[in-house]
């Protein structure tokens, strides 16, 4: 790249990329859309490269724009870390906190945590982004990601905030019609509700008997006529009697307690889905990140024991 990048360009371009459109960036920055367009045009003129591909419906970054964004996020992260260090680790949490969570769990559990968190720390501005699949751990767009299962990435901090397990379940009506499975092999004769989420192998359920703990789990290739990428829809289908579902206990506990769903094959374990707060190592001294993760652990464990 030729030309010069000005200090004001860094935050501006990061906000533009995060917003996804000129008008959304204008709302976030508190300026007009023409002002956003003018700033972008000035940057591109100075650098003599196109940073953004513009169409009538959407905006995307050029390869040069992606390079600039990655560098801008690194600079902003370093500034943020420096500010945290200078202000002291015991500083009152303040500033922007970007949180990512999955759709269903984010709506039902993370959003209420954030509601209470900002009441306690009104100087923190929280942006919650919900997505079907967790973003890559190399994505600097978020400060904290709430994930199921510990990530293998060693360059991030993954704090265990709550226990969770996956359970097999079905409605009493479905089990009355088809009978309960007695072992994992019986599942191939049942209608199983599939969920396409995350990076896990779709359509394969792994179960291990309590009596053979530590041994390899048995893999079962499930079949069924219903599949979705939304956990709430899958639970609704199970409640309606369409088949057997594997779902996190957090999402179905109330239905098990009320009898609307019945646990299937309780003598077998499925892969756990403990809840982790994942954040970059550079945020380990961030007062707002620490305070939020502490609040998340406290409130989720309070919910689990309620």
VMD Tcl script that draws the C-alpha trace (Angstrom):
set ca {
  {0.00 0.00 0.00}
  {1.13 3.51 -0.70}
  {-0.03 6.68 1.03}
  {-0.65 7.10 4.73}
  {-2.99 5.60 7.29}
  {-4.10 8.24 9.78}
  {-4.87 7.43 13.44}
  {-8.54 8.20 12.92}
  {-8.75 5.67 10.12}
  {-8.12 2.72 12.44}
  {-11.24 2.95 14.58}
  {-13.33 4.17 11.65}
  {-12.52 1.22 9.40}
  {-12.95 -1.32 12.20}
  {-16.40 0.11 12.95}
  {-17.30 0.10 9.24}
  {-16.32 -3.55 8.82}
  {-18.15 -4.54 12.00}
  {-21.33 -2.70 10.97}
  {-21.43 -4.27 7.51}
  {-22.84 -1.25 5.66}
  {-22.28 2.47 5.34}
  {-25.64 3.33 6.90}
  {-25.13 0.96 9.86}
  {-21.64 2.37 10.41}
  {-23.08 5.90 10.34}
  {-25.55 4.96 13.10}
  {-22.80 3.37 15.20}
  {-20.41 6.31 14.75}
  {-23.09 8.96 15.21}
  {-22.49 10.64 11.85}
  {-24.29 10.79 8.52}
  {-24.02 8.16 5.79}
  {-22.48 10.69 3.36}
  {-19.82 11.45 5.98}
  {-18.97 7.75 6.22}
  {-18.79 7.49 2.44}
  {-16.55 10.57 2.26}
  {-14.14 9.27 4.93}
  {-13.89 5.92 3.14}
  {-13.28 7.62 -0.22}
  {-10.54 9.77 1.32}
  {-8.84 6.69 2.78}
  {-8.94 4.87 -0.54}
  {-7.59 7.94 -2.35}
  {-4.70 8.31 0.12}
  {-3.84 4.60 0.02}
  {-4.51 4.30 -3.71}
  {-6.36 0.98 -3.28}
  {-9.98 -0.06 -3.09}
  {-10.86 -1.20 0.44}
  {-14.54 -2.01 -0.01}
  {-16.65 -3.60 -2.72}
  {-19.97 -1.76 -2.83}
  {-23.20 -3.14 -4.30}
  {-26.78 -1.98 -3.93}
  {-27.50 -4.67 -1.33}
  {-24.30 -5.40 0.54}
  {-20.75 -4.38 1.25}
  {-17.68 -6.61 1.35}
  {-14.00 -5.98 1.91}
  {-11.40 -6.30 -0.79}
  {-8.23 -8.31 -0.01}
  {-6.53 -5.01 0.80}
  {-9.44 -4.11 3.04}
  {-9.13 -7.44 4.88}
  {-5.43 -6.77 5.42}
  {-6.16 -3.31 6.76}
  {-8.91 -4.63 9.04}
  {-6.64 -7.28 10.57}
  {-3.99 -4.68 11.28}
  {-6.54 -2.18 12.62}
  {-7.91 -4.74 15.06}
  {-4.41 -5.57 16.30}
  {-3.66 -1.89 16.86}
  {-6.95 -1.31 18.68}
  {-6.37 -4.40 20.82}
  {-2.91 -3.17 21.79}
  {-4.29 0.26 22.67}
  {-7.03 -1.37 24.71}
  {-4.54 -3.59 26.56}
  {-2.25 -0.65 27.25}
  {-5.15 1.37 28.59}
  {-6.11 -1.49 30.90}
  {-2.58 -1.84 32.21}
  {-2.16 1.90 32.83}
  {-5.52 2.23 34.53}
  {-4.77 -0.71 36.83}
  {-6.29 -4.16 37.04}
  {-8.68 -3.04 39.78}
  {-10.20 -0.27 37.67}
  {-13.97 0.02 37.42}
  {-15.08 -1.88 34.29}
  {-15.85 0.46 31.42}
  {-15.72 0.68 27.65}
  {-16.94 -1.55 24.82}
  {-17.40 -5.30 25.38}
  {-18.21 -7.43 22.33}
  {-19.80 -10.80 23.17}
  {-20.67 -13.71 20.89}
  {-22.92 -16.65 21.74}
  {-25.04 -19.24 19.96}
  {-28.61 -18.34 19.03}
  {-30.67 -20.32 21.51}
  {-28.33 -20.21 24.50}
  {-27.54 -16.58 23.82}
  {-31.21 -15.60 23.87}
  {-32.23 -17.63 26.88}
  {-29.17 -17.38 29.14}
  {-26.47 -14.95 27.99}
  {-28.81 -12.01 27.29}
  {-30.25 -12.05 30.85}
  {-26.69 -12.16 32.25}
  {-25.82 -9.08 30.20}
  {-28.96 -7.30 31.40}
  {-27.91 -7.70 35.02}
  {-24.25 -7.00 34.21}
  {-24.88 -3.56 32.68}
  {-27.07 -2.60 35.65}
  {-24.10 -3.32 37.89}
  {-21.56 -1.73 35.53}
  {-23.33 1.05 33.61}
  {-20.06 2.36 32.14}
  {-19.69 -0.82 30.05}
  {-21.27 -0.85 26.59}
  {-22.10 -4.42 25.54}
  {-22.67 -5.58 21.97}
  {-24.14 -9.10 21.83}
  {-23.91 -10.95 18.52}
  {-25.71 -14.28 18.19}
  {-24.70 -16.79 15.53}
  {-25.54 -20.34 14.57}
  {-21.89 -21.40 14.62}
  {-19.15 -19.97 16.85}
  {-16.73 -17.64 15.05}
  {-13.12 -18.73 14.47}
  {-10.91 -18.18 17.49}
  {-8.64 -16.09 15.29}
  {-11.50 -13.62 14.68}
  {-10.77 -10.39 16.56}
  {-14.35 -9.15 16.19}
  {-15.28 -10.32 19.71}
  {-13.83 -9.89 23.19}
  {-15.61 -12.89 24.76}
  {-17.18 -15.91 23.06}
  {-19.50 -18.19 25.05}
  {-18.95 -21.70 23.70}
  {-19.91 -25.29 24.37}
  {-16.86 -27.43 25.02}
  {-13.25 -26.44 25.59}
  {-11.54 -25.16 22.43}
  {-8.26 -26.82 21.37}
  {-6.64 -23.45 20.66}
  {-3.84 -22.81 23.18}
  {-3.46 -19.12 22.35}
  {-6.75 -18.21 23.99}
  {-8.00 -18.38 27.56}
  {-10.93 -20.73 28.05}
  {-12.56 -20.45 31.46}
  {-15.02 -23.13 32.51}
  {-18.11 -21.27 33.68}
  {-20.78 -23.98 34.01}
  {-21.23 -27.73 33.72}
  {-23.47 -29.02 30.97}
  {-24.25 -32.36 29.38}
  {-26.11 -33.58 26.35}
  {-29.09 -35.86 26.89}
  {-31.21 -38.00 24.62}
  {-34.91 -37.35 24.97}
  {-38.29 -37.83 23.33}
  {-41.92 -37.09 24.10}
  {-44.05 -39.67 25.97}
  {-46.33 -39.85 22.90}
  {-43.47 -40.78 20.59}
  {-42.17 -43.44 22.99}
  {-45.68 -44.85 23.41}
  {-45.96 -45.30 19.64}
  {-42.47 -46.62 18.93}
  {-41.18 -47.94 22.25}
  {-37.99 -46.73 23.95}
  {-34.61 -47.83 22.59}
  {-32.82 -50.30 24.85}
  {-29.30 -49.73 23.54}
  {-27.54 -47.38 21.09}
  {-27.98 -49.81 18.19}
  {-31.76 -49.45 18.52}
  {-31.50 -45.78 17.53}
  {-31.09 -46.68 13.84}
  {-34.71 -47.91 13.90}
  {-36.01 -44.63 15.33}
  {-36.73 -41.26 13.81}
  {-33.94 -39.05 15.17}
  {-34.06 -35.27 14.92}
  {-30.83 -33.90 13.46}
  {-29.15 -30.59 14.30}
  {-26.44 -29.12 12.08}
  {-24.40 -26.86 14.36}
  {-20.74 -26.10 14.93}
  {-17.94 -28.25 13.59}
  {-19.13 -31.60 14.94}
  {-19.80 -34.46 12.55}
  {-23.42 -34.23 11.56}
  {-25.67 -37.26 11.94}
  {-23.37 -39.24 14.23}
  {-24.19 -39.68 17.91}
  {-21.53 -41.05 20.26}
  {-22.61 -42.88 23.40}
  {-20.62 -44.65 26.11}
  {-22.03 -46.93 28.77}
  {-21.57 -45.91 32.39}
  {-20.10 -49.38 32.98}
  {-17.39 -48.90 30.34}
  {-16.31 -45.40 31.33}
  {-12.95 -44.58 29.79}
  {-13.45 -46.87 26.80}
  {-14.18 -45.64 23.29}
  {-17.71 -44.45 22.76}
  {-20.04 -46.24 20.35}
  {-20.85 -44.20 17.24}
  {-24.34 -44.42 15.80}
  {-25.31 -43.04 12.39}
  {-28.78 -41.65 13.01}
  {-31.65 -41.35 10.55}
  {-34.68 -39.12 10.49}
  {-36.89 -36.93 8.35}
  {-36.31 -33.68 10.27}
  {-33.13 -31.61 10.36}
  {-32.48 -28.01 11.39}
  {-29.68 -25.68 12.42}
  {-31.83 -24.13 15.15}
  {-31.92 -25.86 18.52}
  {-35.24 -24.32 19.60}
  {-36.96 -25.70 16.51}
  {-35.48 -29.14 17.18}
  {-36.80 -29.08 20.74}
  {-40.24 -28.03 19.48}
  {-40.26 -30.99 17.08}
  {-39.35 -33.35 19.91}
  {-42.15 -31.91 22.05}
  {-44.54 -32.48 19.16}
  {-43.65 -36.16 19.14}
  {-41.62 -36.36 15.94}
  {-38.65 -38.29 17.26}
  {-35.62 -38.63 19.53}
  {-33.39 -35.63 20.08}
  {-29.91 -35.11 21.54}
  {-29.83 -31.72 23.22}
  {-27.99 -29.87 25.98}
  {-29.56 -30.26 29.40}
  {-29.73 -26.46 29.74}
  {-32.26 -26.38 26.90}
  {-34.51 -29.27 27.93}
  {-34.32 -29.53 31.72}
  {-37.65 -27.74 32.25}
  {-39.38 -30.15 29.87}
  {-37.84 -33.18 31.57}
  {-38.97 -31.85 34.95}
  {-42.52 -31.26 33.68}
  {-42.73 -34.65 31.97}
  {-43.22 -33.23 28.47}
  {-39.95 -34.93 27.49}
  {-38.52 -38.19 28.80}
  {-34.82 -39.02 28.93}
  {-33.83 -41.87 26.62}
  {-30.95 -44.29 27.28}
  {-30.02 -42.61 30.59}
  {-27.46 -45.35 31.27}
  {-25.30 -44.01 28.44}
  {-23.12 -40.90 28.42}
  {-22.87 -38.57 25.45}
  {-20.04 -36.06 24.82}
  {-20.24 -33.30 27.40}
  {-20.97 -29.73 26.42}
  {-19.63 -27.73 29.35}
  {-19.91 -23.98 28.92}
  {-16.73 -21.93 28.48}
  {-16.00 -18.23 28.20}
  {-13.24 -17.89 25.61}
  {-11.19 -14.75 25.16}
  {-7.74 -13.74 23.83}
  {-4.80 -13.78 26.23}
  {-4.35 -10.04 25.74}
  {-7.66 -9.52 27.59}
  {-6.56 -11.31 30.76}
  {-5.97 -7.94 32.46}
  {-9.15 -6.35 31.12}
  {-11.38 -5.29 33.99}
  {-14.56 -5.46 31.91}
  {-13.75 -8.90 30.49}
  {-12.90 -10.31 33.92}
  {-16.00 -8.78 35.48}
  {-18.25 -10.13 32.73}
  {-16.81 -13.65 32.87}
  {-17.12 -13.65 36.67}
  {-20.74 -12.51 36.34}
  {-21.43 -15.15 33.70}
  {-20.06 -17.95 35.89}
  {-21.90 -16.73 38.98}
  {-25.26 -16.33 37.28}
  {-25.14 -19.50 35.20}
  {-24.23 -21.62 38.20}
  {-27.01 -19.92 40.14}
  {-29.42 -20.87 37.34}
  {-28.14 -24.43 37.27}
  {-28.75 -24.87 40.99}
  {-32.14 -23.12 40.97}
}
mol new
graphics top color blue
foreach p $ca { graphics top sphere $p radius 0.5 }
foreach p [lrange $ca 0 end-1] q [lrange $ca 1 end] { graphics top cylinder $p $q radius 0.2 }
display resetview
